Amino acid sequence: NNFMVPYPKDVSTLFASTPLLATDPSRGEYFIDVQSIKIGGNSIPVENKLGTKISTMDPYTVLHTSTYKALVLAFSKKAKMAKAPAVKPFGSCFSSIGLGNTMTGSGVPVIELVLGGGAKWRIYGSNSLVKVSKDVVCLGFVDGGVYLKTAMV
């Protein structure tokens, strides 16, 4: 038998949250306020005038071109991994030879989405990289172009 001692405090205070932004409910879309993105603690510019859409339909995070380019550049500098040829739909791939592992996946820089209300959504190596072959991983973000209707999906 397992017995857990009750936690004497309100556990909800241990969690961060961010509000959903008001949208047209008939469209069934939900948005959050991503104020910035940090790679290994360094902020990159975010094209956030259009909001960030939460989607269960898109398998990978889609970014406005300006944000995508800044993310790839910052990640590549921090990760110090050898580049590999791109594998569609991804534009930034790396050799996984010699890539170390941690409890949260590959030993690469943490990508942090800084949200409205002060919450931080941390994306660790196990969720930021996609293994596309035995020796190649790709950054799990795609370039949505300059005409993307939202800043990020």
Contact map, one row per residue, 1 for C-alpha under 8 A:
111000000000000000000000000000000000000000000000000000000000000000000000000000000000000000000000000000000000000000000000000000000000000000000000000000000
111100000000000000000000000000000000000000000000000000000000000000000000000000000000000000000000000000000000000000000000000000000000000000000000000000000
111110000000000000000000000000000000000000000000000000000000000000000000000000000000000000000000000000000000000000000000000000000000000000000000000000000
011111000000000000000000000000000000000000000000000000000000000000000000000000000000000000000000000000000000000000000000000000000000000000000000000000000
001111100000000000000000000000000000000000000000000000000000000000000000000000000000000000000000000000000000000000000000000000000000000000000000000000000
000111110000000000000000000000000000000000000000000000000000000000000000000000000000000000000000000000000000000000000000000000000000000000000000000000000
000011111110000000000000000000000000000000000000000000000000000000000000000000000000000000000000000000000000000000000000000000000000000000000000000000000
000001111100000000000000000000000000000000000000000000000000000000000000000000000000000000000000000000000000000000000000000000000000000000000000000000000
000000111110000000000000000000000000000000000000000000000000000000000000000000000000000000000000000000000000000000000000000000000000000000000000000000000
000000111111100000000000000000000000000000000000000000000000000000000000000000000000000000000000000000000000000000000000000000000000000000000000000000000
000000101111111000000000000000000000000000000000000000000000000000000000000000000000000000000000000000000000000000000000000000000000000000000000000000000
000000000111111000000000000000000000000000000000000000000000000000000000000000000000000000000000000000000000000000000000000000000000000000000000000000000
000000000111111100000000000000000000000000000000000000000000000000000000000000000000000000000000000000000000000000000000000000000000000000000000000000000
000000000011111100000000000000000000000000000000000000000000000000000000000000000000000000000000000000000000000000000000000000000000000000000000000000000
000000000011111110000000000000000000000000000000000000000000000000000000000000000000000000000000000000000000000000000000000000000000000000000000000000000
000000000000111111000000000000000000000000000000000000000000000000000000000000000000000000000000000000000000000000000111000000000000000000000000000000000
000000000000001111100000000000000000000000000000000000000000000000000000000000000000000000000000000000000000000000001010000000000000000000000000000000000
000000000000000111110000000000011000000000000000000000000000000000000000000000000000000000000000000000000000000000111110000000000000000000000000000000000
000000000000000011111000000000011000000000000000000000000000000000000000000000000000000000000000000000000000000000011000000000000000000000000000000000000
000000000000000001111100000001111000000000000000000000000000000000000000000000000000000000000000000000000000000000000000000000000000000000000000000000000
000000000000000000111110000001111000000000000000000000000000000000000000000000000000000000000000000000000000000000000000000000000000000000000000000000000
000000000000000000011111000001100000000000000000000000000000000000000000000000000000000000000000000000000000000000000000000000000000000000000000000000000
000000000000000000001111100011100000000000000000000000000000000000000000000000000000000000000000000000000000000000000000000000000000000000000000000000000
000000000000000000000111111110000000000000000000000000000000000000000000000000000000000000000000000000000000000000000000000000000000000000000000000000000
000000000000000000000011111110000000000000000000000000000000000000000000000000000000000000000000000000000000000000000000000000000000000000000000000000000
000000000000000000000001111100000000000000000000000000000000000000000000000000000000000000000000000000000000000000000000000000000000000000000000000000000
000000000000000000000001111110000000000000000000000000000000000000000000000000000000000000000000000000000000000000000000000000000000000000000000000000000
000000000000000000000001111111000000000000000000000000000000000000000000000000000000000000000000000000000000000000000000000000000000000000000000000000000
000000000000000000000011101111100000000000000000000011100000000000000000000000000000000000000000000000000000000000000000000000000000000000000000000000000
000000000000000000011110000111110000000000000000000011100000000000000000000000000000000000000000000000000000000000000000000000000000000000000000000000000
000000000000000000011110000011111000000000000000001111000000000000000000000000000000000000000000000000000000000000000000000000000000000000000000000000000
000000000000000001111000000001111100000000000000001111000000000000000000000000000000000000000000000000000000000000110000000000000000000000000000000000000
000000000000000001111000000000111110000000000001001100000000000000000000000000000000000000000000000000000000000000110000000000000000000000000000000000000
000000000000000000000000000000011111100000000001001100000000000000000000000000000000000000000000000000000000000011110000000000000000000000000000000000000
000000000000000000000000000000001111100000000101000000000000000000000000000000000000000000000000000000000000000011110000000000000000000000000000000000000
000000000000000000000000000000000111110000111100000000000000000000000000000000000000000000000000000000000000000011100000000000000000000000000000000000000
000000000000000000000000000000000111111000111100000000000000000000000000000000000000000000000000000000000000001111000000000000000000000000000000000000000
000000000000000000000000000000000001111111110000000000000000000000000000000000000000000000000000000000000000001111000000000000000000000000000000000000000
000000000000000000000000000000000000111111110000000000000000000000000010011001000000000000000000000000000000111100000000000000000000000000000000000000000
000000000000000000000000000000000000011111000000000000000000000000000000001001000000000000000000000000000000111000000000000000000000000000000000000000000
000000000000000000000000000000000000011111100000000000000000000000000000000000000000000000000000000000000000000100000000000000000000000000000000000000000
000000000000000000000000000000000000011111110000000000000000000000000000000000000000000000000000000000000000000000000000000000000000000000000000000000000
000000000000000000000000000000000001111011111000000000000000000000000000000000000000000000000000000000000000000000000000000000000000000000000000000000000
000000000000000000000000000000000001111001111100000000000000000000100110010000000000000000000000000000000000000000000000000000000000000000000000000000000
000000000000000000000000000000000001100000111110000000000000000000100100000000000000000000000000000000000000000000000000000000000000000000000000000000000
000000000000000000000000000000000011100000011111000000000000000001100000000000000000000000000000000000000000000000000000000000000000000000000000000000100
000000000000000000000000000000000000000000001111110000000000000101100000000000000000000000000000000000000000000000000000000000000000000000000000000000100
000000000000000000000000000000001110000000000111111100000000000000000000000000000000000000000000000000000000000000000000000000000000000000000000000001110
000000000000000000000000000000000000000000000011111000000000000000000000000000000000000000000000000000000000000000000000000000000000000000000000000001100
000000000000000000000000000000000000000000000011111100000000000000000000000000000000000000000000000000000000000000000000000000000000000000000000000011100
000000000000000000000000000000111100000000000001111110000000000000000000000000000000000000000000000000000000000000000000000000000000000000000000000001110
000000000000000000000000000000111100000000000001011111000000000000000000000000000000000000000000000000000000000000000000000000000000000000000000000001111
000000000000000000000000000011110000000000000000001111100000000000000000000000000000000000000000000000000000000000000000000000000000000000000000000001111
000000000000000000000000000011110000000000000000000111110000000000000000000000000000000000000000000000000000000000000000000000000000000000000000000000001
000000000000000000000000000011000000000000000000000011111100000000000000000000000000000000000000000000000000000000000000000000000000000000000000000000001
000000000000000000000000000000000000000000000000000001111110000000000000000000000000000000000000000000000000000000000000000000000000000000000000000000000
000000000000000000000000000000000000000000000000000000111110000000000000000000000000000000000000000000000000000000000000000000000000000000000000000000000
000000000000000000000000000000000000000000000000000000111111110000000000000000000000000000000000000000000000000000000000000000000000000000000000000000001
000000000000000000000000000000000000000000000000000000011111100000000000000000000000000000000000000000000000000000000000000000000000000000000000000000000
000000000000000000000000000000000000000000000000000000000111110000000000000000000000000000000000000000000000000000000000000000000000000000011100000000000
000000000000000000000000000000000000000000000000000000000111111000000000000000000000000000000000000000000000000000000000000000000000000000011100000000011
000000000000000000000000000000000000000000000000000000000101111100000000000000000000000000000000000000000000000000000000000000000000000000001111000000011
000000000000000000000000000000000000000000000000000000000000111110110000000000000000000000000000000000000000000000000000000000000000000000001111100100111
000000000000000000000000000000000000000000000010000000000000011111110000000000000000000000000000000000000000000000000000000000000000000000000011111101110
000000000000000000000000000000000000000000000000000000000000001111111000000000000000000000000000000000000000000000000000000000000000000000000011110000000
000000000000000000000000000000000000000000000110000000000000000111111100000000000000000000000000000000000000000000000000000000000000000000000000010000000
000000000000000000000000000000000000000000011110000000000000001111111110000000000000000000000000000000000000000000000000000000000000000000000000000000000
000000000000000000000000000000000000000000000000000000000000001111111111000000000000000000000000000000000000000000000000000000000000000000001110000000000
000000000000000000000000000000000000000000000000000000000000000011111111100000000000000000000000000000000000000000000000000000000000000000000000000000000
000000000000000000000000000000000000000000011000000000000000000001111111110000000000000000000000000000000000000000000000000000000000000000000000000000000
000000000000000000000000000000000000001000010000000000000000000000111111111000000000000000000000000000000000000000000000000000000000000000000000000000000
000000000000000000000000000000000000000000000000000000000000000000011111111100000000000000010000000000000000000000000000000000000000000000100000000000000
000000000000000000000000000000000000000000000000000000000000000000001111111110000000000000000000000000000000000000000000000000000000000000000000000000000
000000000000000000000000000000000000001000010000000000000000000000000111111111000000000000000000000000000000000000000000000000000000000000000000000000000
000000000000000000000000000000000000001100000000000000000000000000000011111111100000000000000000000000000000100000000000000000000000000000000000000000000
000000000000000000000000000000000000000000000000000000000000000000000001111111111000000000000000000000000000000000000000000000000000000000000000000000000
000000000000000000000000000000000000000000000000000000000000000000000000111111110000000000000000000000000000000000000000000000000000000000000000000000000
000000000000000000000000000000000000001100000000000000000000000000000000011111110000000000000000000000000001100000000000000000000000000000000000000000000
000000000000000000000000000000000000000000000000000000000000000000000000001111111000000000000000000000000001100000000000000000000000000000000000000000000
000000000000000000000000000000000000000000000000000000000000000000000000000111111100000000000000000000000000000000000000000000000000000000000000000000000
000000000000000000000000000000000000000000000000000000000000000000000000000100111110000000000111000000000000000000000000000000000000000000000000000000000
000000000000000000000000000000000000000000000000000000000000000000000000000000011111000000000110000000000000000000000000000000000000000000000000000000000
000000000000000000000000000000000000000000000000000000000000000000000000000000001111100000011110000000000000000000000000000000000000000000000000000000000
000000000000000000000000000000000000000000000000000000000000000000000000000000000111110000011110000000000000000000000000000000000000000100000000000000000
000000000000000000000000000000000000000000000000000000000000000000000000000000000011111000011100000000000000000000000000000000000000000000000000000000000
000000000000000000000000000000000000000000000000000000000000000000000000000000000001111101111000000000000000000000000000000000000000000001000000000000000
000000000000000000000000000000000000000000000000000000000000000000000000000000000000111111111000000000000000000000000000000000000001000001000000000000000
000000000000000000000000000000000000000000000000000000000000000000000000000000000000011111100000000000000000000000000000000000000000000000000000000000000
000000000000000000000000000000000000000000000000000000000000000000000000000000000000001111100000000000000000000000000000000000000000000000000100000000000
000000000000000000000000000000000000000000000000000000000000000000000000000000000000011111111000000000000000000000000000000000000000000001111110000000000
000000000000000000000000000000000000000000000000000000000000000000000000000000000000011111111000000000000000000000000000000000000000000001100110000000000
000000000000000000000000000000000000000000000000000000000000000000000001000000000011111001111100000000000000000000000000000000000000000001100000000000000
000000000000000000000000000000000000000000000000000000000000000000000000000000000011111001111110000000000000000000000000000000000000000111100000000000000
000000000000000000000000000000000000000000000000000000000000000000000000000000001111100000011111000000000000000000000000000000000000000111000000000000000
000000000000000000000000000000000000000000000000000000000000000000000000000000001111000000001111100000000000000000000000000000000000001110000000000000000
000000000000000000000000000000000000000000000000000000000000000000000000000000001000000000000111111000000000000000000000000000000000011110000000000000000
000000000000000000000000000000000000000000000000000000000000000000000000000000000000000000000011111000000000000000000000000000000000001100000000000000000
000000000000000000000000000000000000000000000000000000000000000000000000000000000000000000000001111100000000000000000000000000000000000000000000000000000
000000000000000000000000000000000000000000000000000000000000000000000000000000000000000000000001111110000110000000000000000000000000000000000000000000000
000000000000000000000000000000000000000000000000000000000000000000000000000000000000000000000000011111000110000000000000000000000000000000000000000000000
000000000000000000000000000000000000000000000000000000000000000000000000000000000000000000000000001111111110000000000000000000000000000000000000000000000
000000000000000000000000000000000000000000000000000000000000000000000000000000000000000000000000000111111110000000000000000000000000000000000000000000000
000000000000000000000000000000000000000000000000000000000000000000000000000000000000000000000000000011111000000000000000000000000000000000000000000000000
000000000000000000000000000000000000000000000000000000000000000000000000000000000000000000000000000011111100000000000000000111000000000000000000000000000
000000000000000000000000000000000000000000000000000000000000000000000000000000000000000000000000000011111110000000000000000111100000000000000000000000000
000000000000000000000000000000000000000000000000000000000000000000000000000000000000000000000000001111011111000000000000000111001000000000000000000000000
000000000000000000000000000000000000000000000000000000000000000000000000000000000000000000000000001111001111100000000000000010000000000000000000000000000
000000000000000000000000000000000000000000000000000000000000000000000000000001100000000000000000000000000111110000000000000110000000000000000000000000000
000000000000000000000000000000000000001100000000000000000000000000000000001001100000000000000000000000000011111000000000000110000000000000000000000000000
000000000000000000000000000000000000001100000000000000000000000000000000000000000000000000000000000000000001111100000000011110000000000000000000000000000
000000000000000000000000000000000000111100000000000000000000000000000000000000000000000000000000000000000000111110000000011100010000000000000000000000000
000000000000000000000000000000000000111010000000000000000000000000000000000000000000000000000000000000000000011111000001111000000000000000000000000000000
000000000000000000000000000000000111110000000000000000000000000000000000000000000000000000000000000000000000001111100001111000000000000000000000000000000
000000000000000000000000000000000111110000000000000000000000000000000000000000000000000000000000000000000000000111110111100000000000000000000000000000000
000000000000000001000000000000011111000000000000000000000000000000000000000000000000000000000000000000000000000011111111100000000000000000000000000000000
000000000000000001100000000000011110000000000000000000000000000000000000000000000000000000000000000000000000000001111110000000000000000000000000000000000
000000000000000011100000000000000000000000000000000000000000000000000000000000000000000000000000000000000000000000111110000000000000000000000000000000000
000000000000000101000000000000000000000000000000000000000000000000000000000000000000000000000000000000000000000001111111000000000000000000000000000000000
000000000000000111000000000000000000000000000000000000000000000000000000000000000000000000000000000000000000000001111111100000000000000000000000000000000
000000000000000100000000000000000000000000000000000000000000000000000000000000000000000000000000000000000000000111100111110000000000000000000000000000000
000000000000000000000000000000000000000000000000000000000000000000000000000000000000000000000000000000000000000111100011111000000000000000000000000000000
000000000000000000000000000000000000000000000000000000000000000000000000000000000000000000000000000000000000011110000001111100000000000000000000000000000
000000000000000000000000000000000000000000000000000000000000000000000000000000000000000000000000000000000000011110000000111110110000000000000000000000000
000000000000000000000000000000000000000000000000000000000000000000000000000000000000000000000000000000011101111000000000011111110000000000000000000000000
000000000000000000000000000000000000000000000000000000000000000000000000000000000000000000000000000000011111110000000000001111111000000000000000000000000
000000000000000000000000000000000000000000000000000000000000000000000000000000000000000000000000000000011100000000000000000111111000000000000000000000000
000000000000000000000000000000000000000000000000000000000000000000000000000000000000000000000000000000001000000000000000001111111100000000010000000000000
000000000000000000000000000000000000000000000000000000000000000000000000000000000000000000000000000000000000001000000000001111111100000000111000000000000
000000000000000000000000000000000000000000000000000000000000000000000000000000000000000000000000000000000100000000000000000011111110000011110000000000000
000000000000000000000000000000000000000000000000000000000000000000000000000000000000000000000000000000000000000000000000000000111111000011110000000000000
000000000000000000000000000000000000000000000000000000000000000000000000000000000000000000000000000000000000000000000000000000001111110111000000000000000
000000000000000000000000000000000000000000000000000000000000000000000000000000000000001000000000000000000000000000000000000000000111110111000000000000000
000000000000000000000000000000000000000000000000000000000000000000000000000000000000000000000000000000000000000000000000000000000011111110000000000000000
000000000000000000000000000000000000000000000000000000000000000000000000000000000000000000000001000000000000000000000000000000000011111100000000000000000
000000000000000000000000000000000000000000000000000000000000000000000000000000000000000000000011100000000000000000000000000000000000111110000000000000000
000000000000000000000000000000000000000000000000000000000000000000000000000000000001000000001111100000000000000000000000000000000011111111000000000000000
000000000000000000000000000000000000000000000000000000000000000000000000000000000000000000001111000000000000000000000000000000001111101111100000000000000
000000000000000000000000000000000000000000000000000000000000000000000000000000000000011001111100000000000000000000000000000000001111000111110000000000000
000000000000000000000000000000000000000000000000000000000000000000000001000000000000000001111000000000000000000000000000000000011100000011111000000000000
000000000000000000000000000000000000000000000000000000000001100000000000000000000000000001000000000000000000000000000000000000111100000001111100000000000
000000000000000000000000000000000000000000000000000000000001111000010000000000000000000001000000000000000000000000000000000000010000000000111110000000000
000000000000000000000000000000000000000000000000000000000001111000010000000000000000000011100000000000000000000000000000000000000000000000011111000000000
000000000000000000000000000000000000000000000000000000000000011110010000000000000000000001100000000000000000000000000000000000000000000000001111100000000
000000000000000000000000000000000000000000000000000000000000011110000000000000000000000000000000000000000000000000000000000000000000000000000111111100000
000000000000000000000000000000000000000000000000000000000000001110000000000000000000000000000000000000000000000000000000000000000000000000000011111100000
000000000000000000000000000000000000000000000000000000000000000111000000000000000000000000000000000000000000000000000000000000000000000000000001111100000
000000000000000000000000000000000000000000000000000000000000000100000000000000000000000000000000000000000000000000000000000000000000000000000001111110000
000000000000000000000000000000000000000000000000000000000000001100000000000000000000000000000000000000000000000000000000000000000000000000000001111111100
000000000000000000000000000000000000000000000000010000000000000000000000000000000000000000000000000000000000000000000000000000000000000000000000001111100
000000000000000000000000000000000000000000000001111110000000000100000000000000000000000000000000000000000000000000000000000000000000000000000000000111111
000000000000000000000000000000000000000000000111111110000000001100000000000000000000000000000000000000000000000000000000000000000000000000000000000111111
000000000000000000000000000000000000000000000001001110000000111100000000000000000000000000000000000000000000000000000000000000000000000000000000000001111
000000000000000000000000000000000000000000000000000111100100111000000000000000000000000000000000000000000000000000000000000000000000000000000000000001111
